[in-house]
Amino acid sequence: MRRSSCLTLSKPRCPDTRIVATGDRESDVYEVFVAERPAGVDWLVRAAWDRRTAHPEQYLWDTVTATAPMGETELQVPAQRNTAKRTACLTVRSTPVQLRAPKRASPGLGAVEVFAIHALETYPPAGVEPLEWMLLSSVPTITLEHAIERLCWYARRWTIESWHRVLKSGCSIEKRQFGNLDRFVRSTALFAVIAWRIMYATLLGRADPDLSCEVLLQPDEWRALYSRANRTSKPPPQTPSLSEVMLWIAKLGGYLNRKHDHPPGPTVMWRGFLVLHEITEMYRIFRKDE
């Protein structure tokens, strides 16, 4: 609810931008569904409750699964602790649903129409629970293309959550003490860019590790980093790869690079970039007289 309110307040600052608040199951709150919103502000939430509906089937899951499938789509499912990476084939349904106010909702709340998007894995591997998403949205979802777009929005939620985690854990944005709103807005804008750079570095390093590191670092930065990582005062004539510098930065942040360790995450990279900043400043100071 708090995030949705923040997005509503942000709308006047970006009138030409469509804003969609995306939430996991803890955001399945009926009061959010019926709350007033300015034009251009919507929400997309994963359903946690099998809510009552004004349909013959009476409940959300039965109402949606009673409709004919729209088609299928594929989703890349990352490796988990006990399961390998796989491509899931999902059967997709979508339909408008009239939800009834729950008995424990605030007094005076009436029914509300939402758009339900249901995706169920068709042929899961043996012994693996099928992937299933039931999404609710205020955004009109009529066609298969609409439904797949909503699924893509939800699939990006983890990246957004990781960005927020960098803001909170790395930048400590929640611990900042500001005297007024203007200071908060300016500081948050700066830290948002810093957090974006950390996320960009982490994702790009995994997606295309053979790129030149200069897509991410300035020459003084990677030379200082190389000198620190290799205990030398003479950087190489050739530019290191992105995968090399990402590993060096991660190690500065405490990454151990053991055989079974997962790739470095945003928090480790944040700590590494802090050390890199200090290393680069010292490198520039000692190079002034050369």
Secondary structure, DSSP 8 states (H G I E B T S, - for coil): -HHHHHHHHHGGG-TTS-EEEEE-GGG--HHHHHS---TTEEEEEE--S--BBSSTT-BHHHHHHTS---EEEEEEE---SSS--EEEEEEEEEEEEEE---TTS-TT---EEEEEEEEEESS--TT----EEEEEESS---SHHHHHHHHHHHHTHHHHHHHHHIIIIIS-GGG---SSHHHHHHHHHHHHHHHHHHHHHHHHHHH-TTSBGGGTS-HHHHHHHHHHHHT-S---SS--BHHHHHHHHHHHTT----TT-----HHHHHHHHHHHHHHHHHHHHHHTT-
